[in-house]
Each structure stands twice: as structure tokens, then as C-alpha cells.
Amino acid sequence: MAVLLVDHNVRRVVAMSDFIYVLSLGEITASGTPEDFQGDLHAQVKEWLGINF
């Protein structure tokens, strides 16, 4: 089963998701597991979103 969740609340998305895609202007700019987004892999995306995990 798959569910598409579109939300700007990143903490909620990370808590509810097994896999995440980040879209910007219709393009996938990053993808990975919630754990990936908590590491250094997506530091640029976290900076853009203003997230401090």
C-alpha cells in the first residue's frame, strides 16, 4: 500500500514516512529514508528548509 502525503510540516512527514521525496519546482531535489534526512546526506535540504534535527 502506498500513500502520498504532501505537507510542509517536515517533522510530521519524518515521523509518518518510510521514504521521503523533496520536490522543488516540480523536480525531485532529494530522496531517502527519514534517517537519511537526519544525517549529513541532506544537509543542503535541511538548510533550505530551516530544519535542525
C-alpha distance matrix in Angstrom:
0.0 3.8 6.9 10.4 13.0 16.6 19.2 22.6 22.6 21.8 22.2 19.5 17.1 18.1 17.7 14.2 12.7 11.9 13.0 15.2 16.9 20.2 21.5 25.2 26.8 23.9 23.9 21.6 24.1 22.2 19.0 18.1 17.0 18.5 21.1 22.1 22.8 25.0 27.1 29.5 27.1 26.5 29.8 30.5 27.3 28.0 31.6 30.5 28.3 31.0 28.9 30.6 28.4
3.8 0.0 3.8 6.8 9.7 13.1 15.9 19.2 19.6 18.8 19.7 17.1 14.3 15.7 15.9 12.4 10.5 10.3 10.6 12.1 13.4 16.6 17.8 21.5 23.0 20.2 20.3 18.1 20.6 19.0 15.9 15.6 14.9 16.3 19.3 19.9 20.2 22.7 24.9 27.0 24.6 23.6 26.9 27.3 24.0 24.9 28.3 27.1 24.9 27.8 25.9 27.9 26.0
6.9 3.8 0.0 3.8 6.2 9.7 12.5 16.0 16.4 16.2 17.3 14.4 11.9 14.0 14.2 10.6 9.4 10.5 10.7 11.3 12.5 15.1 16.1 19.6 21.1 18.6 19.2 17.3 19.7 18.3 15.7 15.8 15.1 15.7 19.1 19.8 19.4 21.8 24.4 26.5 24.3 22.8 25.8 26.0 22.5 23.2 26.5 25.0 22.6 25.4 23.8 26.0 24.3
10.4 6.8 3.8 0.0 3.8 6.5 9.8 13.2 14.3 14.3 16.0 13.6 10.7 13.3 14.3 11.2 9.8 11.5 10.6 9.8 10.1 12.2 12.7 16.1 17.5 15.0 15.9 14.3 16.8 15.9 14.0 14.8 14.8 15.3 18.9 19.0 18.1 20.9 23.4 25.2 22.9 20.9 23.7 23.5 19.9 20.9 23.9 22.1 19.8 22.9 21.7 24.3 23.1
13.0 9.7 6.2 3.8 0.0 3.8 6.3 9.9 10.7 11.0 12.8 10.2 7.7 10.9 11.9 9.1 8.7 11.4 10.8 9.4 10.1 11.3 12.2 15.2 17.0 15.3 16.3 14.7 16.6 15.6 14.1 14.8 14.5 14.0 17.8 18.2 16.6 19.1 22.0 23.8 22.0 19.7 22.1 22.0 18.2 18.7 21.6 19.9 17.2 20.0 18.8 21.4 20.5
16.6 13.1 9.7 6.5 3.8 0.0 3.8 7.1 9.1 10.0 12.6 10.6 8.4 11.9 13.5 11.6 11.2 14.1 12.8 10.3 9.9 9.8 10.0 12.5 14.0 12.9 14.4 13.4 15.0 14.8 14.1 15.6 15.9 15.2 18.9 18.8 16.7 19.3 22.1 23.5 21.7 18.9 21.0 20.3 16.5 17.1 19.7 17.5 14.8 17.8 17.3 20.4 20.1
19.2 15.9 12.5 9.8 6.3 3.8 0.0 3.8 5.5 7.2 9.8 8.2 6.9 10.5 12.1 11.1 11.5 14.8 13.9 11.2 11.3 10.4 11.1 13.0 15.0 14.7 16.0 15.0 15.7 15.3 15.1 16.2 16.2 14.6 18.2 18.4 15.7 17.8 20.9 22.3 21.1 18.1 19.6 19.1 15.3 15.2 17.6 15.6 12.5 15.0 14.5 17.6 17.5
22.6 19.2 16.0 13.2 9.9 7.1 3.8 0.0 3.8 5.7 8.9 8.7 8.1 11.0 13.0 13.0 13.5 16.7 15.5 12.4 12.2 10.3 11.0 12.0 14.3 15.0 16.1 15.2 15.0 14.9 15.4 16.7 16.9 14.9 18.1 18.0 14.8 16.6 19.7 20.7 20.0 16.6 17.5 16.7 13.2 12.7 14.6 12.5 9.2 11.6 11.6 14.9 15.6
22.6 19.6 16.4 14.3 10.7 9.1 5.5 3.8 0.0 3.8 5.6 5.5 6.4 8.9 10.2 11.0 12.3 15.7 15.3 12.7 13.6 12.2 13.8 15.2 17.8 18.4 19.1 17.6 17.2 16.3 16.3 16.8 16.2 13.5 16.6 17.2 14.0 15.0 18.4 20.0 19.8 16.7 17.4 17.4 14.0 12.6 14.8 13.7 10.0 11.3 10.3 13.0 13.2
21.8 18.8 16.2 14.3 11.0 10.0 7.2 5.7 3.8 0.0 3.8 5.4 5.0 6.1 8.5 9.9 10.4 13.3 12.7 10.1 11.3 10.1 12.6 14.3 17.4 17.9 17.8 15.8 14.9 13.4 13.3 13.5 12.9 10.1 13.0 13.5 10.2 11.3 14.7 16.4 16.1 13.2 14.1 14.5 11.2 9.6 12.4 11.9 8.3 9.9 8.0 10.6 10.4
22.2 19.7 17.3 16.0 12.8 12.6 9.8 8.9 5.6 3.8 0.0 3.8 5.5 5.2 6.2 8.7 10.1 13.1 13.5 11.8 13.9 13.4 16.2 18.0 21.2 21.5 21.3 19.0 18.1 16.1 15.4 14.8 13.1 9.7 12.2 13.6 10.7 10.7 14.4 16.7 17.1 14.7 15.3 16.6 13.7 11.4 14.3 14.6 11.0 11.5 8.7 10.0 8.8
19.5 17.1 14.4 13.6 10.2 10.6 8.2 8.7 5.5 5.4 3.8 0.0 3.8 5.5 5.1 6.2 8.5 12.1 12.9 11.6 14.0 14.0 16.5 18.7 21.6 21.4 21.7 19.4 19.3 17.4 16.2 15.6 13.7 10.8 13.8 15.5 13.1 13.5 17.3 19.7 19.6 17.3 18.5 19.5 16.2 14.5 17.5 17.3 13.7 14.7 12.3 13.8 12.5
17.1 14.3 11.9 10.7 7.7 8.4 6.9 8.1 6.4 5.0 5.5 3.8 0.0 3.8 5.4 5.2 5.8 9.3 9.5 7.9 10.3 10.7 13.4 16.1 19.0 18.5 18.4 16.0 16.1 14.1 12.7 12.3 10.8 8.5 12.1 13.2 11.0 12.5 15.9 18.2 17.4 15.2 17.0 17.8 14.3 13.4 16.7 16.1 12.9 14.7 12.5 14.5 13.1
18.1 15.7 14.0 13.3 10.9 11.9 10.5 11.0 8.9 6.1 5.2 5.5 3.8 0.0 3.8 5.6 5.5 8.0 8.5 7.7 10.8 11.6 14.9 17.5 20.9 20.4 19.7 16.7 16.3 13.6 11.9 10.5 8.4 5.3 8.5 10.2 8.3 9.2 12.7 15.4 14.9 13.2 15.0 16.6 13.5 12.2 15.8 16.0 13.1 14.4 11.5 12.7 10.5
17.7 15.9 14.2 14.3 11.9 13.5 12.1 13.0 10.2 8.5 6.2 5.1 5.4 3.8 0.0 3.8 6.0 8.6 10.6 10.7 14.0 15.1 18.2 21.0 24.2 23.6 23.1 20.2 20.1 17.3 15.3 13.6 10.7 7.8 10.3 12.9 11.5 11.5 15.1 18.2 18.1 16.7 18.3 20.2 17.2 15.5 19.0 19.4 16.3 17.1 14.0 14.6 12.0
14.2 12.4 10.6 11.2 9.1 11.6 11.1 13.0 11.0 9.9 8.7 6.2 5.2 5.6 3.8 0.0 3.8 7.1 9.3 9.8 13.1 14.7 17.5 20.6 23.5 22.3 22.2 19.4 20.0 17.4 15.0 13.6 11.0 9.1 12.2 14.4 13.4 14.3 17.6 20.6 19.7 18.4 20.5 21.9 18.6 17.6 21.2 21.0 17.9 19.4 16.7 17.8 15.5
12.7 10.5 9.4 9.8 8.7 11.2 11.5 13.5 12.3 10.4 10.1 8.5 5.8 5.5 6.0 3.8 0.0 3.8 5.5 6.6 10.1 12.4 15.3 18.7 21.7 20.2 19.6 16.5 17.3 14.5 11.7 10.1 7.8 7.0 10.4 12.0 11.5 13.1 16.0 18.7 17.3 16.2 18.8 20.1 16.9 16.5 20.2 20.0 17.4 19.3 16.7 18.1 15.7
11.9 10.3 10.5 11.5 11.4 14.1 14.8 16.7 15.7 13.3 13.1 12.1 9.3 8.0 8.6 7.1 3.8 0.0 3.8 6.9 10.5 13.5 16.6 20.1 23.1 21.3 20.2 16.8 17.5 14.4 11.0 8.6 5.9 6.7 9.3 10.8 11.5 13.2 15.4 18.2 16.4 16.0 19.1 20.6 17.8 17.8 21.6 21.6 19.4 21.4 18.7 19.7 17.1
13.0 10.6 10.7 10.6 10.8 12.8 13.9 15.5 15.3 12.7 13.5 12.9 9.5 8.5 10.6 9.3 5.5 3.8 0.0 3.8 7.0 10.3 13.3 16.9 19.9 18.0 16.6 13.1 13.9 10.9 7.4 5.6 4.5 6.5 9.3 9.4 10.0 12.6 14.4 16.5 14.2 13.6 16.9 18.0 15.2 15.8 19.5 19.2 17.5 19.9 17.6 19.1 17.0
15.2 12.1 11.3 9.8 9.4 10.3 11.2 12.4 12.7 10.1 11.8 11.6 7.9 7.7 10.7 9.8 6.6 6.9 3.8 0.0 3.8 6.6 9.8 13.3 16.4 14.9 13.6 10.2 10.8 8.1 5.4 5.4 5.9 6.8 10.1 9.3 8.7 11.9 13.9 15.5 13.1 11.5 14.7 15.3 12.1 13.0 16.5 15.8 14.1 16.9 15.0 17.1 15.6
16.9 13.4 12.5 10.1 10.1 9.9 11.3 12.2 13.6 11.3 13.9 14.0 10.3 10.8 14.0 13.1 10.1 10.5 7.0 3.8 0.0 3.8 6.4 10.0 12.9 11.3 9.8 6.5 7.6 5.9 4.3 6.8 8.9 10.1 13.0 11.3 10.4 14.0 15.5 16.2 13.5 11.4 14.6 14.2 11.0 13.0 16.0 14.6 13.5 16.8 15.7 18.3 17.5
20.2 16.6 15.1 12.2 11.3 9.8 10.4 10.3 12.2 10.1 13.4 14.0 10.7 11.6 15.1 14.7 12.4 13.5 10.3 6.6 3.8 0.0 3.8 6.8 10.2 9.5 8.2 5.6 5.6 5.1 6.1 9.1 11.3 11.6 14.3 12.4 10.4 14.0 15.4 15.6 13.2 10.3 12.9 11.8 8.3 10.6 13.1 11.2 10.3 13.9 13.5 16.5 16.5
21.5 17.8 16.1 12.7 12.2 10.0 11.1 11.0 13.8 12.6 16.2 16.5 13.4 14.9 18.2 17.5 15.3 16.6 13.3 9.8 6.4 3.8 0.0 3.8 6.6 5.8 5.3 4.5 5.7 7.4 9.0 12.4 14.9 15.3 18.1 16.0 14.1 17.6 19.0 18.8 16.3 13.3 15.5 13.6 10.4 13.1 14.9 12.1 11.7 15.5 16.0 19.3 19.8
25.2 21.5 19.6 16.1 15.2 12.5 13.0 12.0 15.2 14.3 18.0 18.7 16.1 17.5 21.0 20.6 18.7 20.1 16.9 13.3 10.0 6.8 3.8 0.0 3.8 5.4 5.3 6.5 6.4 9.3 11.9 15.3 18.0 18.2 20.7 18.3 16.1 19.4 20.5 19.7 17.5 14.2 15.7 13.0 10.4 13.3 14.1 10.8 11.2 14.9 16.2 19.7 20.9
26.8 23.0 21.1 17.5 17.0 14.0 15.0 14.3 17.8 17.4 21.2 21.6 19.0 20.9 24.2 23.5 21.7 23.1 19.9 16.4 12.9 10.2 6.6 3.8 0.0 3.8 5.6 8.5 9.3 12.6 15.0 18.6 21.3 21.7 24.3 22.0 19.9 23.2 24.2 23.3 21.1 17.9 19.3 16.3 14.0 16.9 17.3 13.8 14.4 18.0 19.6 23.2 24.5
23.9 20.2 18.6 15.0 15.3 12.9 14.7 15.0 18.4 17.9 21.5 21.4 18.5 20.4 23.6 22.3 20.2 21.3 18.0 14.9 11.3 9.5 5.8 5.4 3.8 0.0 3.8 6.8 9.1 12.0 13.7 17.3 20.1 20.9 23.7 21.5 19.8 23.4 24.5 23.9 21.2 18.4 20.4 17.9 15.3 18.3 19.4 16.2 16.3 20.1 21.2 24.7 25.5
23.9 20.3 19.2 15.9 16.3 14.4 16.0 16.1 19.1 17.8 21.3 21.7 18.4 19.7 23.1 22.2 19.6 20.2 16.6 13.6 9.8 8.2 5.3 5.3 5.6 3.8 0.0 3.8 6.0 9.1 11.2 14.9 18.0 19.3 21.7 19.0 17.7 21.4 22.0 21.2 18.2 15.7 18.0 15.6 13.3 16.7 17.9 15.1 15.8 19.5 20.3 23.5 24.1
21.6 18.1 17.3 14.3 14.7 13.4 15.0 15.2 17.6 15.8 19.0 19.4 16.0 16.7 20.2 19.4 16.5 16.8 13.1 10.2 6.5 5.6 4.5 6.5 8.5 6.8 3.8 0.0 3.8 5.7 7.4 11.1 14.3 15.8 18.1 15.4 14.4 18.2 18.7 18.2 15.1 12.8 15.6 13.8 11.4 14.6 16.5 14.2 14.6 18.2 18.4 21.3 21.5
24.1 20.6 19.7 16.8 16.6 15.0 15.7 15.0 17.2 14.9 18.1 19.3 16.1 16.3 20.1 20.0 17.3 17.5 13.9 10.8 7.6 5.6 5.7 6.4 9.3 9.1 6.0 3.8 0.0 3.8 7.1 10.7 14.0 15.1 16.8 13.8 12.5 16.1 16.3 15.2 12.3 9.8 12.2 10.1 8.1 11.7 13.2 11.2 12.2 15.6 16.0 18.7 19.2
22.2 19.0 18.3 15.9 15.6 14.8 15.3 14.9 16.3 13.4 16.1 17.4 14.1 13.6 17.3 17.4 14.5 14.4 10.9 8.1 5.9 5.1 7.4 9.3 12.6 12.0 9.1 5.7 3.8 0.0 3.8 7.0 10.3 11.6 13.1 10.1 9.2 12.9 13.1 12.5 9.4 7.3 10.5 9.6 7.4 10.4 12.8 11.7 12.1 15.2 14.6 16.9 16.7
19.0 15.9 15.7 14.0 14.1 14.1 15.1 15.4 16.3 13.3 15.4 16.2 12.7 11.9 15.3 15.0 11.7 11.0 7.4 5.4 4.3 6.1 9.0 11.9 15.0 13.7 11.2 7.4 7.1 3.8 0.0 3.8 7.2 9.3 11.0 8.4 8.5 12.2 12.7 13.1 9.9 8.7 12.3 12.4 10.1 12.2 15.2 14.6 14.2 17.1 15.8 17.8 16.8
18.1 15.6 15.8 14.8 14.8 15.6 16.2 16.7 16.8 13.5 14.8 15.6 12.3 10.5 13.6 13.6 10.1 8.6 5.6 5.4 6.8 9.1 12.4 15.3 18.6 17.3 14.9 11.1 10.7 7.0 3.8 0.0 3.8 6.6 7.9 5.7 7.0 10.2 10.8 12.0 9.1 8.9 12.6 13.8 11.7 12.9 16.3 16.4 15.7 18.0 16.0 17.3 15.5
17.0 14.9 15.1 14.8 14.5 15.9 16.2 16.9 16.2 12.9 13.1 13.7 10.8 8.4 10.7 11.0 7.8 5.9 4.5 5.9 8.9 11.3 14.9 18.0 21.3 20.1 18.0 14.3 14.0 10.3 7.2 3.8 0.0 3.8 5.2 5.1 6.7 9.0 10.2 12.6 10.6 10.7 13.9 15.8 13.6 13.8 17.5 18.0 16.6 18.5 15.8 16.6 14.2
18.5 16.3 15.7 15.3 14.0 15.2 14.6 14.9 13.5 10.1 9.7 10.8 8.5 5.3 7.8 9.1 7.0 6.7 6.5 6.8 10.1 11.6 15.3 18.2 21.7 20.9 19.3 15.8 15.1 11.6 9.3 6.6 3.8 0.0 3.8 5.4 5.2 6.5 9.0 12.0 11.0 10.4 12.9 15.1 12.7 12.0 15.7 16.6 14.7 16.0 13.0 13.5 10.9
21.1 19.3 19.1 18.9 17.8 18.9 18.2 18.1 16.6 13.0 12.2 13.8 12.1 8.5 10.3 12.2 10.4 9.3 9.3 10.1 13.0 14.3 18.1 20.7 24.3 23.7 21.7 18.1 16.8 13.1 11.0 7.9 5.2 3.8 0.0 3.8 5.4 5.1 6.6 9.9 9.5 10.2 12.4 15.2 13.7 12.7 16.2 17.8 16.4 17.2 13.9 13.5 10.5
22.1 19.9 19.8 19.0 18.2 18.8 18.4 18.0 17.2 13.5 13.6 15.5 13.2 10.2 12.9 14.4 12.0 10.8 9.4 9.3 11.3 12.4 16.0 18.3 22.0 21.5 19.0 15.4 13.8 10.1 8.4 5.7 5.1 5.4 3.8 0.0 3.8 5.4 5.3 7.6 6.1 7.0 9.8 12.4 11.2 11.0 14.4 15.8 15.1 16.3 13.6 13.7 11.5
22.8 20.2 19.4 18.1 16.6 16.7 15.7 14.8 14.0 10.2 10.7 13.1 11.0 8.3 11.5 13.4 11.5 11.5 10.0 8.7 10.4 10.4 14.1 16.1 19.9 19.8 17.7 14.4 12.5 9.2 8.5 7.0 6.7 5.2 5.4 3.8 0.0 3.8 5.5 7.4 6.6 5.5 7.7 10.1 8.4 7.6 11.2 12.5 11.4 12.6 9.9 10.5 8.7
25.0 22.7 21.8 20.9 19.1 19.3 17.8 16.6 15.0 11.3 10.7 13.5 12.5 9.2 11.5 14.3 13.1 13.2 12.6 11.9 14.0 14.0 17.6 19.4 23.2 23.4 21.4 18.2 16.1 12.9 12.2 10.2 9.0 6.5 5.1 5.4 3.8 0.0 3.8 6.9 8.0 7.8 8.5 11.7 10.7 8.7 11.9 14.1 12.8 12.8 9.6 8.8 6.1
27.1 24.9 24.4 23.4 22.0 22.1 20.9 19.7 18.4 14.7 14.4 17.3 15.9 12.7 15.1 17.6 16.0 15.4 14.4 13.9 15.5 15.4 19.0 20.5 24.2 24.5 22.0 18.7 16.3 13.1 12.7 10.8 10.2 9.0 6.6 5.3 5.5 3.8 0.0 3.8 5.5 6.9 7.5 11.1 11.2 9.8 12.4 14.9 14.6 14.6 11.8 10.8 8.8
29.5 27.0 26.5 25.2 23.8 23.5 22.3 20.7 20.0 16.4 16.7 19.7 18.2 15.4 18.2 20.6 18.7 18.2 16.5 15.5 16.2 15.6 18.8 19.7 23.3 23.9 21.2 18.2 15.2 12.5 13.1 12.0 12.6 12.0 9.9 7.6 7.4 6.9 3.8 0.0 3.8 5.5 5.1 8.7 9.9 9.2 10.9 13.6 14.3 14.3 12.3 11.6 10.7
27.1 24.6 24.3 22.9 22.0 21.7 21.1 20.0 19.8 16.1 17.1 19.6 17.4 14.9 18.1 19.7 17.3 16.4 14.2 13.1 13.5 13.2 16.3 17.5 21.1 21.2 18.2 15.1 12.3 9.4 9.9 9.1 10.6 11.0 9.5 6.1 6.6 8.0 5.5 3.8 0.0 3.8 5.9 8.3 9.0 9.6 11.8 13.6 14.4 15.3 13.6 13.8 12.9
26.5 23.6 22.8 20.9 19.7 18.9 18.1 16.6 16.7 13.2 14.7 17.3 15.2 13.2 16.7 18.4 16.2 16.0 13.6 11.5 11.4 10.3 13.3 14.2 17.9 18.4 15.7 12.8 9.8 7.3 8.7 8.9 10.7 10.4 10.2 7.0 5.5 7.8 6.9 5.5 3.8 0.0 3.8 5.4 5.2 6.3 8.6 10.0 10.7 12.0 10.8 11.8 11.6
29.8 26.9 25.8 23.7 22.1 21.0 19.6 17.5 17.4 14.1 15.3 18.5 17.0 15.0 18.3 20.5 18.8 19.1 16.9 14.7 14.6 12.9 15.5 15.7 19.3 20.4 18.0 15.6 12.2 10.5 12.3 12.6 13.9 12.9 12.4 9.8 7.7 8.5 7.5 5.1 5.9 3.8 0.0 3.8 5.5 5.1 6.1 8.6 9.9 10.2 9.3 9.8 10.5
30.5 27.3 26.0 23.5 22.0 20.3 19.1 16.7 17.4 14.5 16.6 19.5 17.8 16.6 20.2 21.9 20.1 20.6 18.0 15.3 14.2 11.8 13.6 13.0 16.3 17.9 15.6 13.8 10.1 9.6 12.4 13.8 15.8 15.1 15.2 12.4 10.1 11.7 11.1 8.7 8.3 5.4 3.8 0.0 3.8 5.4 5.1 6.2 8.7 9.7 10.2 11.8 13.2
27.3 24.0 22.5 19.9 18.2 16.5 15.3 13.2 14.0 11.2 13.7 16.2 14.3 13.5 17.2 18.6 16.9 17.8 15.2 12.1 11.0 8.3 10.4 10.4 14.0 15.3 13.3 11.4 8.1 7.4 10.1 11.7 13.6 12.7 13.7 11.2 8.4 10.7 11.2 9.9 9.0 5.2 5.5 3.8 0.0 3.8 5.4 5.0 6.2 8.4 8.6 11.0 12.2
28.0 24.9 23.2 20.9 18.7 17.1 15.2 12.7 12.6 9.6 11.4 14.5 13.4 12.2 15.5 17.6 16.5 17.8 15.8 13.0 13.0 10.6 13.1 13.3 16.9 18.3 16.7 14.6 11.7 10.4 12.2 12.9 13.8 12.0 12.7 11.0 7.6 8.7 9.8 9.2 9.6 6.3 5.1 5.4 3.8 0.0 3.8 5.4 5.1 5.8 5.0 7.2 8.7
31.6 28.3 26.5 23.9 21.6 19.7 17.6 14.6 14.8 12.4 14.3 17.5 16.7 15.8 19.0 21.2 20.2 21.6 19.5 16.5 16.0 13.1 14.9 14.1 17.3 19.4 17.9 16.5 13.2 12.8 15.2 16.3 17.5 15.7 16.2 14.4 11.2 11.9 12.4 10.9 11.8 8.6 6.1 5.1 5.4 3.8 0.0 3.8 5.5 5.0 6.3 8.2 10.9
30.5 27.1 25.0 22.1 19.9 17.5 15.6 12.5 13.7 11.9 14.6 17.3 16.1 16.0 19.4 21.0 20.0 21.6 19.2 15.8 14.6 11.2 12.1 10.8 13.8 16.2 15.1 14.2 11.2 11.7 14.6 16.4 18.0 16.6 17.8 15.8 12.5 14.1 14.9 13.6 13.6 10.0 8.6 6.2 5.0 5.4 3.8 0.0 3.8 5.5 7.9 10.9 13.4
28.3 24.9 22.6 19.8 17.2 14.8 12.5 9.2 10.0 8.3 11.0 13.7 12.9 13.1 16.3 17.9 17.4 19.4 17.5 14.1 13.5 10.3 11.7 11.2 14.4 16.3 15.8 14.6 12.2 12.1 14.2 15.7 16.6 14.7 16.4 15.1 11.4 12.8 14.6 14.3 14.4 10.7 9.9 8.7 6.2 5.1 5.5 3.8 0.0 3.8 5.6 9.2 11.4
31.0 27.8 25.4 22.9 20.0 17.8 15.0 11.6 11.3 9.9 11.5 14.7 14.7 14.4 17.1 19.4 19.3 21.4 19.9 16.9 16.8 13.9 15.5 14.9 18.0 20.1 19.5 18.2 15.6 15.2 17.1 18.0 18.5 16.0 17.2 16.3 12.6 12.8 14.6 14.3 15.3 12.0 10.2 9.7 8.4 5.8 5.0 5.5 3.8 0.0 3.8 6.8 9.9
28.9 25.9 23.8 21.7 18.8 17.3 14.5 11.6 10.3 8.0 8.7 12.3 12.5 11.5 14.0 16.7 16.7 18.7 17.6 15.0 15.7 13.5 16.0 16.2 19.6 21.2 20.3 18.4 16.0 14.6 15.8 16.0 15.8 13.0 13.9 13.6 9.9 9.6 11.8 12.3 13.6 10.8 9.3 10.2 8.6 5.0 6.3 7.9 5.6 3.8 0.0 3.8 6.2
30.6 27.9 26.0 24.3 21.4 20.4 17.6 14.9 13.0 10.6 10.0 13.8 14.5 12.7 14.6 17.8 18.1 19.7 19.1 17.1 18.3 16.5 19.3 19.7 23.2 24.7 23.5 21.3 18.7 16.9 17.8 17.3 16.6 13.5 13.5 13.7 10.5 8.8 10.8 11.6 13.8 11.8 9.8 11.8 11.0 7.2 8.2 10.9 9.2 6.8 3.8 0.0 3.8
28.4 26.0 24.3 23.1 20.5 20.1 17.5 15.6 13.2 10.4 8.8 12.5 13.1 10.5 12.0 15.5 15.7 17.1 17.0 15.6 17.5 16.5 19.8 20.9 24.5 25.5 24.1 21.5 19.2 16.7 16.8 15.5 14.2 10.9 10.5 11.5 8.7 6.1 8.8 10.7 12.9 11.6 10.5 13.2 12.2 8.7 10.9 13.4 11.4 9.9 6.2 3.8 0.0
